[in-house]
Amino acid sequence: MAKYRIACVMSAIAIAFGMGTCLMTPAAVYAEGEQVQNEEPTVVTTADGLSDALYYGGNYILGADIDMTGCQYGTSIAAYKDTVLDLDNFTVTLPDATASVLTYGANLTIKGNQGKIVKTIENTDYPTVYAFNGDITFESGSIEGKKFPVFVKEGNSFTMNGGTVSGEQFGIINHGTLTINGGVINSNQSGVGGYDLSETTINNGTINANNFAVFGNGSESGTKFNINGGEINGAFGVYLPQANGVSTITGGTINASKTGVEIRAGSLEISGGTINVPKNVEYEVIPNGNGATTTGAAVAVAQHTTKQPINVSISGGTFDAPVAFSEANPQKNSEEDIAKISLGVTGGSFSGSIISEDFARDDFVTNGTFTDEVVADDGSSVDINGAVASKSLKRLVISDAELSDLSLTNGGVLVLADDIKLVDQEERAIEVAKEDGVSLLVRLAITDEEYAALKVYDKIEVVYFDDEGKEAERLAAELKGEPGGYWVEFTTTHLSVYGVVGVNNPTTPGTGTMTAAGASATNAAIVTAVAVGLLTSIVSFAYLIRRR
């Protein structure tokens, strides 16, 4: 009967993978004198003995390396009754493309010191370890395979408390319930994948992948991911294309070389954790009907070709990337489709730009800590709390004559002046009004000549001029930088005409008008910077420019 039962298992595996049908539990007849559940581990040293051990169930420990080649029952090993298998420091080798260690109506616990279950066959759809009809708990040791080291079938579970799972193409594929409490998952391509109505929970452990570390599937619906801790490392940390998917991030660290989290359908709620992308990664959005679209973002929202609703809520967490938050429409979906997107940022620490192609910042950002620096091509910049940045810049030349009618009333020498405005791609001005809570830290790049003209003064101030060119307000300013990279730095709440004034202590007579030397110097200084969508619904390219 033993030969018959393994033949049933092999046939059922082939049906499950080849035809996608469910296995039927065979009516196994146990041989006379079958083993009972044993409390103390029994040492197993042969392929036939290992097959019998999982068949009868109990507590077992390997006493030698075991190659399943030549086993009279076949090269697969099926747990028909609850079994604890301790690999100790030995290796179980699965030699055939169709061989697996699987559950068949029972639960299996795998543990070991340096012990391994290994499958080296290339391009096989049969997993090394398969939660097929029963649950698997992995405590320690190693599971290795080419395509599917671990596979979890619908209705079954795999709990990883420790150990290492290593694969060439994938780490763990989940169609059922996957819980990762510890251990390490390594993949040369993609790490942990969720399909169908599966649920994956990551509480601890480490996932390393060269492509997608954690990922869903765009053709699936309802897949769940819960990330509560651990470390996730990959080119793309978490990729969420599944319709009606539900994903939450409450803790853990995601380190991505391209993008931390990209959602293309379903819902995402982030209340904690840290997402890092190197600051030297170029922000880019490229249309893709079957994969990620965005690089350089901690969190990216990019509606899929499926045009499914997206709901993103961020109430906490740390986001450090060139672009801390990005919303884009790479597939050029219609306004009706984009209207299915709901965004909400009510907390969190964001180091990097906030970019939204379809929504004004004030429509979805209500709270949080923001560090946005938008730098112009001449070195000028403006930090705006919650600003939305653009991708390109433009420089506009100004004339001295347009600045010659500015006058000071509180002393000092006007060395240079600029009309600082935000304009869109068509050079239309974007109004930035003074409001409580709005802070603009402006770094006005200046030439070495302008620096030389300013450094002779005891202190530097910035003057705000009204519409008639008269002094209306003075602000403290600082002269900073080094040769080839000087700037004047000041903080304001709105943008308008500003002049940089040199002041000698204790008093300096007012000049009344701009000096010829100052006018000449201003011809060389051009201010540009970028900020889009601040206090306005206009979403476009923005440039910080001088008065024309």
C-alpha positions as CSV (number, residue, x, y, z in Angstrom):
1,M,0.0,0.0,0.0
2,A,3.0,2.4,0.6
3,K,3.8,2.4,-3.2
4,Y,0.1,3.2,-3.9
5,R,-0.1,6.1,-1.5
6,I,3.0,7.9,-2.9
7,A,1.7,7.3,-6.5
8,C,-1.5,9.1,-5.4
9,V,0.5,12.0,-4.1
10,M,2.5,12.3,-7.3
11,S,-0.5,12.2,-9.5
12,A,-2.3,14.7,-7.4
13,I,0.6,17.2,-7.5
14,A,0.7,17.0,-11.2
15,I,-3.0,17.7,-11.4
16,A,-2.8,20.6,-9.0
17,F,0.0,22.4,-10.9
18,G,-0.9,21.3,-14.4
19,M,-4.7,21.6,-14.3
20,G,-5.3,23.9,-11.3
21,T,-7.7,21.5,-9.6
22,C,-7.9,20.5,-5.9
23,L,-6.4,17.3,-4.5
24,M,-8.7,14.6,-3.2
25,T,-7.4,12.9,0.0
26,P,-6.7,9.3,-0.9
27,A,-8.3,6.5,1.2
28,A,-4.9,5.4,2.5
29,V,-4.7,1.9,4.1
30,Y,-1.9,1.7,6.7
31,A,0.4,-1.3,6.9
32,E,0.2,-3.6,9.8
33,G,2.3,-2.4,12.7
34,E,2.3,1.3,11.6
35,Q,4.0,3.8,13.8
36,V,2.2,5.8,16.4
37,Q,2.8,9.5,17.2
38,N,6.1,9.4,19.0
39,E,7.1,12.1,21.6
40,E,10.9,11.8,21.5
41,P,12.5,12.4,18.1
42,T,13.3,9.3,16.1
43,V,16.5,9.4,14.0
44,V,16.0,9.0,10.3
45,T,18.9,8.3,7.9
46,T,17.4,6.9,4.7
47,A,15.1,8.1,1.9
48,D,12.5,5.3,2.6
49,G,12.7,6.1,6.3
50,L,12.0,9.8,5.8
51,S,9.1,9.1,3.5
52,D,7.6,6.7,6.1
53,A,8.2,9.3,8.9
54,L,6.0,12.0,7.3
55,Y,3.5,9.4,6.2
56,Y,2.9,8.0,9.7
57,G,3.5,11.3,11.5
58,G,5.4,12.0,14.8
59,N,8.6,13.6,15.9
60,Y,11.8,12.9,13.8
61,I,15.4,14.1,13.4
62,L,17.8,13.5,10.6
63,G,20.9,11.5,11.3
64,A,22.4,11.8,7.8
65,D,22.2,13.6,4.5
66,I,19.3,12.2,2.5
67,D,19.0,12.2,-1.3
68,M,15.5,11.1,-2.3
69,T,16.8,9.5,-5.5
70,G,15.9,5.8,-5.5
71,C,13.2,6.0,-2.8
72,Q,10.8,3.2,-3.4
73,Y,7.9,5.5,-2.7
74,G,9.0,8.3,-5.1
75,T,11.0,11.4,-4.6
76,S,8.2,13.5,-3.1
77,I,7.6,13.5,0.7
78,A,4.1,14.0,2.0
79,A,2.9,14.5,5.5
80,Y,-0.3,12.5,6.0
81,K,-0.3,13.1,9.7
82,D,1.1,15.8,11.9
83,T,4.8,15.7,11.8
84,V,7.8,17.6,13.4
85,L,10.9,17.2,11.2
86,D,14.2,18.4,12.7
87,L,16.8,18.7,9.9
88,D,19.6,19.1,12.5
89,N,22.7,19.8,10.3
90,F,21.9,17.6,7.4
91,T,20.5,18.1,3.9
92,V,17.5,16.6,2.2
93,T,17.9,16.7,-1.6
94,L,14.9,16.6,-4.0
95,P,16.3,15.4,-7.3
96,D,13.3,15.5,-9.6
97,A,11.5,18.4,-11.3
98,T,8.2,17.2,-9.7
99,A,9.5,16.5,-6.2
100,S,8.3,18.4,-3.2
101,V,8.0,18.2,0.6
102,L,4.3,18.8,1.1
103,T,1.4,18.6,3.5
104,Y,-1.4,16.1,2.6
105,G,-4.1,16.3,5.2
106,A,-1.8,17.1,8.1
107,N,0.4,19.8,9.6
108,L,4.2,19.9,9.3
109,T,6.8,21.7,11.4
110,I,10.3,22.0,9.9
111,K,13.3,23.0,12.0
112,G,17.0,22.5,12.1
113,N,20.4,24.1,12.9
114,Q,22.3,24.3,9.6
115,G,20.0,21.7,8.0
116,K,18.5,22.2,4.5
117,I,15.8,21.1,2.1
118,V,17.3,21.6,-1.3
119,K,16.0,21.4,-4.9
120,T,18.4,22.4,-7.6
121,I,16.4,21.5,-10.7
122,E,16.0,24.5,-13.1
123,N,12.7,26.0,-14.2
124,T,10.3,23.8,-12.4
125,D,6.8,24.8,-11.3
126,Y,6.9,22.3,-8.4
127,P,7.9,24.0,-5.2
128,T,10.6,22.7,-2.8
129,V,8.2,23.0,0.2
130,Y,4.4,23.1,-0.5
131,A,1.6,23.9,2.0
132,F,-0.9,21.9,-0.1
133,N,-3.4,20.4,2.2
134,G,-2.3,21.4,5.7
135,D,-0.3,24.0,7.4
136,I,3.5,24.4,7.6
137,T,5.5,26.0,10.4
138,F,9.1,26.8,9.6
139,E,11.3,27.4,12.7
140,S,14.9,27.2,11.5
141,G,17.2,25.7,8.9
142,S,17.1,26.4,5.2
143,I,14.7,25.9,2.2
144,E,16.3,26.4,-1.2
145,G,14.8,26.2,-4.7
146,K,15.0,27.6,-8.2
147,K,11.6,28.9,-9.0
148,F,9.3,28.2,-6.0
149,P,11.2,27.5,-2.8
150,V,7.9,27.8,-0.8
151,F,4.4,27.7,-2.2
152,V,1.2,28.2,-0.1
153,K,-2.1,26.9,-1.6
154,E,-5.5,28.5,-1.0
155,G,-6.9,27.5,2.3
156,N,-3.5,26.6,3.8
157,S,-0.9,28.5,5.8
158,F,2.8,28.9,6.1
159,T,4.3,30.5,9.3
160,M,7.9,31.4,9.2
161,N,9.4,32.0,12.6
162,G,13.1,31.7,11.6
163,G,15.4,30.1,9.1
164,T,16.2,31.0,5.6
165,V,14.3,30.7,2.3
166,S,16.4,31.2,-0.8
167,G,15.3,31.2,-4.5
168,E,16.4,32.2,-7.9
169,Q,13.1,33.5,-9.2
170,F,10.9,33.8,-6.1
171,G,11.1,33.3,-2.4
172,I,7.6,32.6,-1.2
173,I,4.4,32.6,-3.3
174,N,1.2,32.8,-1.2
175,H,-2.3,31.9,-2.3
176,G,-3.4,31.3,1.3
177,T,-2.2,32.7,4.6
178,L,1.5,33.6,5.1
179,T,2.9,35.0,8.4
180,I,6.5,36.0,8.7
181,N,7.7,36.4,12.3
182,G,11.4,36.1,11.6
183,G,14.1,34.6,9.4
184,V,15.5,35.7,6.1
185,I,14.0,35.4,2.6
186,N,16.5,35.9,-0.3
187,S,15.6,36.0,-4.0
188,N,17.6,37.0,-7.1
189,Q,14.4,38.4,-8.5
190,S,11.2,38.8,-6.5
191,G,10.8,38.0,-2.8
192,V,7.2,37.5,-1.4
193,G,4.2,37.4,-3.6
194,G,0.5,37.5,-2.7
195,Y,-2.2,36.2,-5.1
196,D,-6.0,35.7,-5.1
197,L,-7.6,36.3,-1.7
198,S,-4.4,35.6,0.2
199,E,-3.3,37.4,3.3
200,T,0.4,38.1,4.0
201,T,1.5,39.4,7.4
202,I,5.1,40.5,8.0
203,N,5.9,41.1,11.7
204,N,9.6,40.6,11.7
205,G,12.4,39.1,9.7
206,T,14.2,40.3,6.5
207,I,13.3,40.1,2.9
208,N,16.0,40.7,0.3
209,A,15.2,40.8,-3.4
210,N,16.9,42.3,-6.5
211,N,13.5,43.4,-8.0
212,F,10.2,43.4,-6.1
213,A,10.6,42.5,-2.5
214,V,6.9,42.2,-1.7
215,F,4.4,42.2,-4.5
216,G,0.8,41.6,-5.6
217,N,-0.6,40.8,-9.0
218,G,-2.6,43.1,-11.2
219,S,-4.9,40.4,-12.4
220,E,-5.9,39.4,-8.9
221,S,-8.4,41.0,-6.6
222,G,-8.7,41.3,-2.8
223,T,-5.1,40.4,-1.9
224,K,-4.0,41.6,1.5
225,F,-0.7,42.7,2.9
226,N,0.0,43.7,6.5
227,I,3.5,45.0,7.2
228,N,4.0,45.5,10.9
229,G,7.8,45.1,11.3
230,G,10.9,43.6,9.8
231,E,13.2,44.9,7.1
232,I,12.3,44.8,3.4
233,N,15.1,45.4,0.8
234,G,14.7,45.5,-2.9
235,A,14.7,47.6,-6.0
236,F,11.0,48.1,-5.4
237,G,10.1,47.6,-1.7
238,V,6.3,46.9,-2.0
239,Y,4.4,46.8,-5.3
240,L,0.6,46.8,-5.0
241,P,-1.3,46.5,-8.4
242,Q,-4.2,44.3,-7.2
243,A,-7.8,45.5,-7.5
244,N,-9.6,45.8,-4.2
245,G,-6.4,45.0,-2.4
246,V,-6.1,46.0,1.2
247,S,-2.6,46.9,2.5
248,T,-1.4,48.3,5.8
249,I,2.0,49.4,7.0
250,T,2.3,50.1,10.7
251,G,6.0,49.5,11.2
252,G,9.2,48.1,9.8
253,T,11.8,49.5,7.4
254,I,11.6,49.5,3.6
255,N,14.9,50.2,1.9
256,A,14.5,50.5,-1.9
257,S,17.0,51.4,-4.6
258,K,14.2,52.7,-6.9
259,T,10.8,53.2,-5.1
260,G,9.6,52.2,-1.6
261,V,5.9,51.5,-2.1
262,E,4.0,51.9,-5.4
263,I,0.2,51.4,-5.4
264,R,-1.7,51.1,-8.7
265,A,-5.1,49.8,-7.3
266,G,-6.8,49.1,-4.0
267,S,-6.2,50.7,-0.7
268,L,-3.1,51.5,1.3
269,E,-3.0,52.8,4.9
270,I,0.3,53.8,6.4
271,S,0.5,54.7,10.1
272,G,4.2,53.9,10.9
273,G,7.5,52.5,9.7
274,T,10.3,54.0,7.7
275,I,10.7,54.1,3.9
276,N,14.1,55.0,2.4
277,V,15.2,55.7,-1.2
278,P,18.7,57.2,-1.9
279,K,18.5,60.9,-2.6
280,N,20.6,60.5,-5.7
281,V,18.0,58.4,-7.5
282,E,16.3,60.3,-10.3
283,Y,12.6,60.8,-10.0
284,E,10.9,59.5,-13.1
285,V,7.5,58.1,-14.1
286,I,7.2,55.9,-17.2
287,P,4.0,54.2,-18.4
288,N,3.9,50.5,-17.8
289,G,0.9,48.2,-18.3
290,N,2.5,45.3,-16.4
291,G,4.8,46.5,-13.6
292,A,6.1,49.5,-11.7
293,T,6.1,53.0,-13.2
294,T,7.9,55.2,-10.7
295,T,11.5,55.6,-9.5
296,G,12.8,58.0,-6.9
297,A,9.7,58.0,-4.6
298,A,9.1,56.8,-1.1
299,V,5.4,56.3,-1.8
300,A,4.0,56.4,-5.4
301,V,0.4,56.4,-6.5
302,A,0.0,55.6,-10.2
303,Q,-3.4,54.3,-11.4
304,H,-3.0,51.1,-13.5
305,T,-4.4,50.4,-16.9
306,T,-7.1,48.5,-15.0
307,K,-8.4,52.0,-13.9
308,Q,-9.4,50.7,-10.5
309,P,-10.1,52.9,-7.5
310,I,-7.2,53.8,-5.2
311,N,-7.5,54.9,-1.6
312,V,-4.3,56.1,0.2
313,S,-4.2,57.2,3.8
314,I,-1.0,58.3,5.6
315,S,-1.2,59.2,9.2
316,G,2.4,58.4,10.3
317,G,5.7,57.0,9.4
318,T,9.0,58.4,8.0
319,F,9.5,58.9,4.3
320,D,13.0,59.8,3.0
321,A,13.5,60.0,-0.7
322,P,14.0,62.5,-3.6
323,V,10.2,62.5,-3.8
324,A,8.6,61.6,-0.5
325,F,5.1,61.3,-2.0
326,S,4.2,61.0,-5.7
327,E,0.9,60.9,-7.5
328,A,1.0,60.5,-11.3
329,N,-1.1,59.4,-14.2
330,P,1.4,57.5,-16.4
331,Q,-1.3,55.7,-18.4
332,K,-3.1,59.0,-19.2
333,N,-6.4,57.7,-17.7
334,S,-9.4,60.0,-18.0
335,E,-10.6,62.5,-15.4
336,E,-13.4,60.2,-14.6
337,D,-10.9,57.4,-13.8
338,I,-8.6,59.7,-11.8
339,A,-11.7,60.8,-9.8
340,K,-11.6,57.2,-8.3
341,I,-8.4,58.1,-6.5
342,S,-8.7,59.3,-2.9
343,L,-5.6,60.7,-1.1
344,G,-5.2,61.8,2.5
345,V,-2.0,62.8,4.4
346,T,-2.7,63.6,8.1
347,G,0.7,62.9,9.6
348,G,4.2,61.6,9.1
349,S,7.7,63.0,8.5
350,F,8.5,63.7,4.8
351,S,12.0,64.4,3.7
352,G,11.7,65.1,0.0
353,S,9.3,66.7,-2.4
354,I,5.5,66.1,-2.6
355,I,4.4,65.7,-6.2
356,S,0.8,65.4,-7.5
357,E,-0.1,65.5,-11.1
358,D,-3.9,65.6,-10.5
359,F,-4.5,67.0,-7.0
360,A,-3.6,70.2,-5.3
361,R,-1.5,69.7,-2.2
362,D,-4.1,71.4,0.1
363,D,-6.7,69.0,-1.2
364,F,-5.1,66.0,0.5
365,V,-2.3,67.2,2.9
366,T,-3.6,68.5,6.2
367,N,-0.8,67.7,8.6
368,G,2.7,66.3,8.9
369,T,6.4,67.4,9.0
370,F,7.8,68.4,5.6
371,T,11.3,69.1,4.4
372,D,11.1,70.1,0.8
373,E,14.0,71.7,-1.0
374,V,13.4,72.8,-4.6
375,V,16.6,73.8,-6.3
376,A,17.0,76.0,-9.4
377,D,19.6,75.3,-12.1
378,D,21.6,78.3,-10.9
379,G,21.7,77.0,-7.3
380,S,18.8,79.1,-6.0
381,S,16.2,77.2,-3.9
382,V,13.1,77.5,-1.8
383,D,12.1,75.2,1.0
384,I,8.3,75.2,1.3
385,N,6.5,73.4,4.0
386,G,4.4,70.9,2.0
387,A,5.5,72.2,-1.4
388,V,5.0,70.2,-4.6
389,A,8.0,70.1,-6.8
390,S,8.4,70.2,-10.6
391,K,10.9,68.3,-12.7
392,S,12.4,71.0,-14.9
393,L,13.5,74.6,-14.7
394,K,13.7,77.7,-16.9
395,R,15.8,80.8,-16.7
396,L,14.5,84.3,-17.7
397,V,16.8,87.3,-18.2
398,I,15.8,90.6,-16.6
399,S,16.9,94.2,-17.3
400,D,18.4,96.8,-14.9
401,A,15.9,99.5,-16.0
402,E,13.0,97.6,-14.5
403,L,14.6,97.7,-11.1
404,S,15.8,101.3,-11.0
405,D,12.7,102.8,-9.4
406,L,12.9,100.9,-6.1
407,S,13.6,103.1,-3.0
408,L,14.7,102.5,0.5
409,T,13.3,104.4,3.6
410,N,15.3,102.8,6.4
411,G,18.8,103.1,5.2
412,G,21.3,100.6,3.7
413,V,22.5,100.0,0.2
414,L,20.4,98.1,-2.3
415,V,22.8,95.8,-4.0
416,L,20.3,93.6,-5.9
417,A,16.6,93.1,-6.2
418,D,14.2,90.5,-7.6
419,D,10.5,90.0,-8.2
420,I,10.1,86.5,-6.8
421,K,7.1,84.7,-8.4
422,L,5.9,81.3,-9.1
423,V,4.9,80.8,-12.7
424,D,3.6,77.8,-14.6
425,Q,4.9,76.2,-17.8
426,E,3.3,79.0,-19.8
427,E,4.9,81.6,-17.6
428,R,1.6,82.5,-16.0
429,A,1.9,83.6,-12.4
430,I,0.7,81.4,-9.6
431,E,-0.5,83.4,-6.6
432,V,1.1,82.6,-3.3
433,A,-0.7,84.5,-0.6
434,K,0.3,85.0,3.0
435,E,-1.3,82.5,5.3
436,D,-0.7,81.3,8.8
437,G,1.6,78.2,8.8
438,V,3.1,78.9,5.4
439,S,6.9,79.3,5.6
440,L,9.2,79.9,2.6
441,L,12.9,79.5,3.2
442,V,14.5,81.2,0.1
443,R,18.1,80.7,-0.9
444,L,18.9,83.3,-3.5
445,A,21.9,82.3,-5.5
446,I,24.3,85.1,-6.2
447,T,27.5,85.5,-8.3
448,D,31.0,85.9,-6.8
449,E,30.8,89.6,-7.8
450,E,27.5,90.1,-6.0
451,Y,29.0,88.3,-3.0
452,A,32.0,90.6,-3.0
453,A,29.7,93.6,-3.1
454,L,27.7,92.3,-0.1
455,K,30.4,91.0,2.2
456,V,31.8,94.5,2.9
457,Y,28.7,95.3,5.0
458,D,28.3,94.4,8.7
459,K,25.0,92.7,8.1
460,I,22.6,91.8,5.3
461,E,18.8,92.4,5.2
462,V,16.1,91.7,2.7
463,V,13.5,94.4,2.0
464,Y,10.0,93.7,0.7
465,F,8.8,96.4,-1.7
466,D,5.1,97.3,-2.2
467,D,3.4,97.8,-5.6
468,E,4.7,101.4,-5.8
469,G,8.3,100.3,-5.2
470,K,8.5,101.6,-1.6
471,E,9.9,99.7,1.3
472,A,7.2,97.9,3.2
473,E,9.0,95.3,5.4
474,R,12.5,94.3,6.4
475,L,13.6,90.7,7.0
476,A,16.8,89.3,8.5
477,A,19.0,87.6,6.0
478,E,22.3,85.7,5.9
479,L,25.2,85.6,3.4
480,K,26.3,82.0,2.9
481,G,28.4,79.8,0.7
482,E,31.8,79.5,-0.8
483,P,33.5,80.6,-4.1
484,G,31.3,79.4,-7.0
485,G,28.3,78.8,-4.7
486,Y,27.2,81.8,-2.7
487,W,23.6,82.6,-1.7
488,V,21.5,85.0,0.4
489,E,19.1,83.1,2.7
490,F,15.9,84.5,4.3
491,T,12.5,83.3,5.4
492,T,9.2,84.8,4.4
493,T,5.5,83.9,4.1
494,H,4.8,85.2,0.6
495,L,6.5,86.0,-2.6
496,S,6.8,89.5,-4.1
497,V,9.5,92.1,-4.9
498,Y,12.5,91.8,-2.6
499,G,15.8,93.6,-2.5
500,V,19.0,92.6,-0.8
501,V,20.4,95.4,1.3
502,G,23.8,95.9,2.8
503,V,23.8,97.6,6.2
504,N,26.7,99.1,8.2
505,N,26.4,99.4,12.0
506,P,25.5,101.5,13.8
507,T,23.9,103.5,11.0
508,T,24.1,103.7,7.3
509,P,22.6,106.6,5.3
510,G,19.8,105.6,2.9
511,T,20.5,105.7,-0.8
512,G,17.0,106.5,-1.9
513,T,17.5,104.6,-5.2
514,M,19.4,101.7,-6.5
515,T,23.1,102.4,-7.2
516,A,24.5,102.0,-10.7
517,A,26.9,99.3,-9.3
518,G,24.0,97.5,-7.8
519,A,22.0,97.7,-11.0
520,S,25.0,96.3,-12.9
521,A,25.4,93.4,-10.5
522,T,21.7,92.4,-10.7
523,N,22.1,91.8,-14.4
524,A,24.2,88.7,-13.6
525,A,22.0,87.3,-10.9
526,I,19.0,85.2,-12.0
527,V,16.7,83.6,-9.5
528,T,14.9,80.4,-10.3
529,A,13.3,77.7,-8.2
530,V,10.4,75.3,-8.3
531,A,7.2,74.9,-6.4
532,V,3.9,73.7,-7.8
533,G,0.5,73.5,-6.3
534,L,1.2,75.5,-3.0
535,L,-2.0,77.2,-1.9
536,T,-3.4,76.8,-5.4
537,S,-5.1,74.2,-7.5
538,I,-2.8,74.7,-10.4
539,V,-0.6,71.6,-11.0
540,S,2.1,72.6,-13.4
541,F,5.8,73.5,-13.8
542,A,6.8,76.3,-11.5
543,Y,9.8,78.5,-11.7
544,L,11.1,81.1,-9.2
545,I,12.2,84.1,-11.4
546,R,13.2,87.7,-11.1
547,R,11.1,90.7,-12.1
548,R,11.1,91.1,-15.9
